[in-house]
Amino acid sequence: MTKRLKKLFTPDYMFPDLLQVDFQTLADQGYKLILLDIDNTLALHGASVADDYARQVIGRVQEAGLVCQIITNAMWKRARQYAAGLDVSVRAQAGKPSTYGIRKACLAAGIAPEQCVMIGDQLLTDVLAARRAGCLAILVRPRTTKEPWTIQARRKLENFFWGRRDHLD
């Protein structure tokens, strides 16, 4: 794999979970917008209602003075329902790894992609979209291993090309 290609799939930071991310440090570094994936990042896969974990994460983002939006490939109906419980904006059917959803989120917030942080659990969607858009990319460990077969297959592909992510344990 070429150096340039490898960089597209390499996150800037990796954490075991969202509660380990220091949002205040990100704000101090000049970042203004946090984009959070839903499935297996902020929520258990398929959840349509926010849990205490998600509320705690959103609270930490907002306490740091950062704008928070949800960006997901999930359908609009479920994404809106989930985001409503958190009182945050949402971009559904984002098409990650396309940069479309990220660019729309940045435009809506009036914030340049360089001042944006994308946080998700997948290299092939979240990290790649962030890198292509010019955002800081943070990879977190999935909240659960219970996922549809399509995502399980994607994770096997990630592990094949980029090796295990034991550093997230």
Secondary structure, 3 states (H helix, E strand, C coil): CCHHHHHHCCCCEEECCHHHCCHHHHHHCCCCEEEECCECCCECCCCCCCCHHHHHHHHHHHHCCCEEEEECCCCHHHHHHHHHCCCCEEECCCCCCCCHHHHHHHHHHCCCHHHEEEEECCHHHHHHHHHHHCCEEEEECCCCCCCCHHHHHHHHHHHHHHCCCHHHC
